[in-house]
Amino acid sequence: MKCVSWIRRVALRRAMPGMQRAARRWRAMLAGMALIVGSHAVPAHDMRNMPGMHAGASGEETCVDLSLKCASVATPFLDAHGKLWLAWSAGGAVSIASSVDGGRHFSAPIVIGRYGSRLDAGVEAHPQLAVDENGRMVVAYSVFKDENWNARVWVATSADGRAFSAPHPISHDAASQRFPVLAFGRDGTLFAAWIDKRTVARASQHGLVQPGAAIAYAWSRDAGATFSGEAIGEDHTCECCRLDAAIDGAGHPVVLFRKIYGVDERDHAVLTFSQDHAPLPSRRVAVDHWHIEGCPHHGPALAVSADGAWHAAWMTGGEARQGLFYARSTDEGRSFSAPQPVGDAERQAGRPSLLARGTSVWLAWKEFDGERILARVRHSSDGGRTWSPDRTIGTVQGYADRPLLVGDGERVYLSWLTREHGYRLIELDAS
């Protein structure tokens, strides 16, 4: 998938003061963090004298180890017994390990697949990890097939986390697939969705140019060993923004994604499914009017609370608003509340994560103050109606993965991987 830097596009877009300010802020942030859009480059001085670091031909030091200390992204899951499982990408490989002491020590890692530079391991491309009530595990990730960002999604499964199957493709369609999401339903059925380019490929065969991509989905009744019912659920979506998914109160999957409206307006929408697994018409979360002829490389966050409310967080650089925002729906996505700003827009608040437990809702995100990256959180005890003051949970210099929220039914944690401090699982206190 060929992606165009949205920063350059925004800067060249219409001479609108709000858009120009957003472009300047984001350009300054990325320069300070030394990030490459869709990748995970880090200044050499942030990684010197660390185990597993080696000097490259250019003199910069790179982390080549497959272990967690060299990971670029890591995805947590707390199983029914409170054990922490962590899947990560490092050294061109996807690995997984477990911890029984809150991430201080991990079991010997299992390498699921080795792909070298072909592994899709950018900050938006975490390996996806799902575990059902019986301990069956599924890991999904994407691997590039060529130099044009075309990829394939691979899936590996395990009955207990002790050994994993050989990875197999989630789809046999030749078109590109990226950014998978996984969710187990209450009946044990596994739902999977991903960004898919098959409709773009078909349009090209007829001499047509179709922007963006589509959302494909499939179901598995054997915990990811096989999938069926594969189809396109929504066309004309952003091609390089990750999805997020949750299971609603009726047991149906919900997908939050960036949709292309008209020619180049990229705002967020929700897609859900009927009782017979058929996709329903998507609904717009907010009218941000972000006109951009490229991909923002910035995905949303989604959670469903016990009262049935849907919670959404997303970043936009639109004409209507710029920054990170939150909204909730109490009618299964038919309408959403007015977007609420989240965090400090001047510090580039973004990369959100949401977690709902009962009527308690947590929202985490990243900010950048010009020198350090901050992990920030806020909490709601009434289903997202009101929120606590924002808090800074951690600060680092150099590379930092996006902070992710994870819970075990009783406690809520912030999972954060950084070069400066390594991996940390930080318990959050609602008070």
Solvent accessible surface area in square Angstrom, and as a share of the most:
residue,aa,sasa,rsa
1,M,2,0.01
2,K,155,0.66
3,C,24,0.14
4,V,36,0.21
5,S,30,0.19
6,W,8,0.03
7,I,15,0.08
8,R,129,0.47
9,R,83,0.30
10,V,2,0.01
11,A,39,0.31
12,L,135,0.67
13,R,56,0.20
14,R,113,0.41
15,A,91,0.71
16,M,54,0.24
17,P,90,0.56
18,G,16,0.15
19,M,3,0.01
20,Q,68,0.30
21,R,117,0.43
22,A,1,0.01
23,A,1,0.01
24,R,130,0.47
25,R,38,0.14
26,W,13,0.05
27,R,108,0.39
28,A,67,0.52
29,M,16,0.07
30,L,22,0.11
31,A,79,0.62
32,G,46,0.44
33,M,14,0.06
34,A,37,0.29
35,L,33,0.16
36,I,101,0.51
37,V,44,0.25
38,G,25,0.24
39,S,40,0.26
40,H,62,0.27
41,A,39,0.30
42,V,17,0.10
43,P,30,0.19
44,A,15,0.12
45,H,121,0.54
46,D,31,0.16
47,M,11,0.05
48,R,131,0.48
49,N,152,0.78
50,M,49,0.22
51,P,93,0.59
52,G,21,0.20
53,M,23,0.10
54,H,106,0.47
55,A,78,0.60
56,G,34,0.32
57,A,123,0.95
58,S,99,0.64
59,G,54,0.52
60,E,90,0.40
61,E,41,0.18
62,T,68,0.39
63,C,21,0.13
64,V,81,0.47
65,D,47,0.24
66,L,44,0.22
67,S,34,0.22
68,L,27,0.14
69,K,80,0.34
70,C,5,0.03
71,A,0,0.00
72,S,4,0.03
73,V,0,0.00
74,A,4,0.03
75,T,17,0.10
76,P,13,0.08
77,F,58,0.24
78,L,17,0.08
79,D,21,0.11
80,A,82,0.63
81,H,170,0.76
82,G,37,0.36
83,K,65,0.28
84,L,2,0.01
85,W,22,0.08
86,L,0,0.00
87,A,0,0.00
88,W,5,0.02
89,S,1,0.01
90,A,5,0.04
91,G,39,0.38
92,G,16,0.15
93,A,1,0.01
94,V,0,0.00
95,S,1,0.01
96,I,1,0.00
97,A,4,0.03
98,S,13,0.08
99,S,3,0.02
100,V,125,0.72
101,D,39,0.20
102,G,31,0.30
103,G,11,0.11
104,R,179,0.65
105,H,132,0.59
106,F,56,0.23
107,S,54,0.35
108,A,86,0.67
109,P,71,0.44
110,I,49,0.25
111,V,53,0.30
112,I,14,0.07
113,G,11,0.10
114,R,166,0.61
115,Y,54,0.21
116,G,40,0.39
117,S,115,0.74
118,R,92,0.34
119,L,12,0.06
120,D,3,0.02
121,A,13,0.10
122,G,5,0.05
123,V,12,0.07
124,E,14,0.06
125,A,11,0.09
126,H,7,0.03
127,P,1,0.01
128,Q,39,0.17
129,L,15,0.08
130,A,6,0.04
131,V,13,0.08
132,D,17,0.09
133,E,160,0.72
134,N,121,0.62
135,G,26,0.25
136,R,72,0.26
137,M,1,0.01
138,V,0,0.00
139,V,0,0.00
140,A,0,0.00
141,Y,4,0.02
142,S,4,0.02
143,V,14,0.08
144,F,27,0.11
145,K,89,0.38
146,D,46,0.24
147,E,142,0.64
148,N,89,0.46
149,W,94,0.33
150,N,42,0.21
151,A,0,0.00
152,R,56,0.20
153,V,0,0.00
154,W,62,0.22
155,V,0,0.00
156,A,0,0.00
157,T,21,0.12
158,S,10,0.07
159,A,78,0.61
160,D,64,0.33
161,G,6,0.06
162,R,193,0.70
163,A,70,0.54
164,F,34,0.14
165,S,48,0.31
166,A,83,0.64
167,P,36,0.22
168,H,48,0.21
169,P,25,0.16
170,I,7,0.04
171,S,2,0.01
172,H,154,0.69
173,D,42,0.22
174,A,85,0.66
175,A,13,0.10
176,S,4,0.03
177,Q,0,0.00
178,R,10,0.04
179,F,9,0.04
180,P,6,0.04
181,V,8,0.05
182,L,22,0.11
183,A,13,0.10
184,F,34,0.14
185,G,16,0.15
186,R,178,0.65
187,D,113,0.58
188,G,22,0.21
189,T,11,0.06
190,L,0,0.00
191,F,3,0.01
192,A,0,0.00
193,A,0,0.00
194,W,0,0.00
195,I,1,0.01
196,D,0,0.00
197,K,33,0.14
198,R,20,0.07
199,T,22,0.13
200,V,27,0.16
201,A,42,0.33
202,R,125,0.46
203,A,13,0.10
204,S,72,0.46
205,Q,144,0.64
206,H,143,0.64
207,G,68,0.65
208,L,115,0.57
209,V,146,0.84
210,Q,31,0.14
211,P,59,0.37
212,G,7,0.06
213,A,0,0.00
214,A,0,0.00
215,I,0,0.00
216,A,0,0.00
217,Y,12,0.05
218,A,0,0.00
219,W,21,0.07
220,S,1,0.01
221,R,176,0.64
222,D,58,0.30
223,A,6,0.05
224,G,0,0.00
225,A,50,0.39
226,T,87,0.51
227,F,41,0.17
228,S,73,0.47
229,G,52,0.50
230,E,64,0.29
231,A,38,0.30
232,I,48,0.24
233,G,14,0.14
234,E,23,0.10
235,D,40,0.21
236,H,80,0.36
237,T,0,0.00
238,C,1,0.01
239,E,16,0.07
240,C,1,0.00
241,C,2,0.01
242,R,14,0.05
243,L,5,0.03
244,D,37,0.19
245,A,18,0.14
246,A,17,0.13
247,I,40,0.20
248,D,12,0.06
249,G,52,0.50
250,A,51,0.40
251,G,23,0.22
252,H,34,0.15
253,P,5,0.03
254,V,0,0.00
255,V,0,0.00
256,L,0,0.00
257,F,1,0.00
258,R,4,0.01
259,K,31,0.13
260,I,7,0.03
261,Y,46,0.17
262,G,75,0.72
263,V,130,0.75
264,D,16,0.08
265,E,16,0.07
266,R,13,0.05
267,D,1,0.01
268,H,1,0.00
269,A,0,0.00
270,V,5,0.03
271,L,0,0.00
272,T,23,0.13
273,F,2,0.01
274,S,29,0.19
275,Q,145,0.64
276,D,112,0.58
277,H,57,0.26
278,A,42,0.33
279,P,46,0.29
280,L,76,0.38
281,P,116,0.73
282,S,28,0.18
283,R,110,0.40
284,R,70,0.26
285,V,10,0.06
286,A,10,0.08
287,V,73,0.42
288,D,1,0.00
289,H,71,0.32
290,W,0,0.00
291,H,34,0.15
292,I,1,0.01
293,E,90,0.40
294,G,4,0.04
295,C,0,0.00
296,P,1,0.01
297,H,19,0.09
298,H,1,0.01
299,G,0,0.00
300,P,0,0.00
301,A,2,0.01
302,L,8,0.04
303,A,9,0.07
304,V,26,0.15
305,S,6,0.04
306,A,84,0.65
307,D,74,0.38
308,G,25,0.24
309,A,2,0.02
310,W,3,0.01
311,H,0,0.00
312,A,0,0.00
313,A,0,0.00
314,W,1,0.00
315,M,1,0.00
316,T,2,0.01
317,G,3,0.03
318,G,0,0.00
319,E,57,0.26
320,A,55,0.43
321,R,59,0.21
322,Q,40,0.18
323,G,7,0.07
324,L,3,0.02
325,F,17,0.07
326,Y,0,0.00
327,A,0,0.00
328,R,30,0.11
329,S,1,0.01
330,T,97,0.56
331,D,40,0.21
332,E,89,0.40
333,G,1,0.01
334,R,133,0.48
335,S,63,0.41
336,F,33,0.14
337,S,43,0.28
338,A,80,0.62
339,P,31,0.20
340,Q,57,0.25
341,P,94,0.59
342,V,3,0.02
343,G,26,0.25
344,D,54,0.28
345,A,41,0.32
346,E,121,0.54
347,R,84,0.31
348,Q,13,0.06
349,A,2,0.01
350,G,1,0.01
351,R,35,0.13
352,P,1,0.01
353,S,11,0.07
354,L,16,0.08
355,L,20,0.10
356,A,11,0.08
357,R,93,0.34
358,G,39,0.38
359,T,75,0.44
360,S,29,0.18
361,V,0,0.00
362,W,8,0.03
363,L,0,0.00
364,A,0,0.00
365,W,0,0.00
366,K,13,0.05
367,E,3,0.01
368,F,17,0.07
369,D,67,0.34
370,G,49,0.47
371,E,134,0.60
372,R,66,0.24
373,I,3,0.01
374,L,10,0.05
375,A,0,0.00
376,R,42,0.15
377,V,0,0.00
378,R,27,0.10
379,H,16,0.07
380,S,1,0.01
381,S,81,0.53
382,D,44,0.23
383,G,0,0.00
384,G,0,0.00
385,R,141,0.51
386,T,89,0.52
387,W,45,0.16
388,S,37,0.24
389,P,112,0.70
390,D,42,0.22
391,R,85,0.31
392,T,58,0.34
393,I,41,0.21
394,G,10,0.09
395,T,50,0.29
396,V,0,0.00
397,Q,86,0.38
398,G,15,0.14
399,Y,4,0.01
400,A,1,0.01
401,D,2,0.01
402,R,18,0.06
403,P,0,0.00
404,L,23,0.11
405,L,17,0.09
406,V,13,0.08
407,G,6,0.06
408,D,39,0.20
409,G,59,0.57
410,E,146,0.65
411,R,101,0.37
412,V,15,0.09
413,Y,29,0.11
414,L,0,0.00
415,S,4,0.02
416,W,1,0.00
417,L,6,0.03
418,T,3,0.02
419,R,16,0.06
420,E,78,0.35
421,H,88,0.39
422,G,24,0.23
423,Y,28,0.11
424,R,76,0.28
425,L,29,0.14
426,I,39,0.20
427,E,102,0.46
428,L,14,0.07
429,D,88,0.46
430,A,55,0.43
431,S,125,0.81
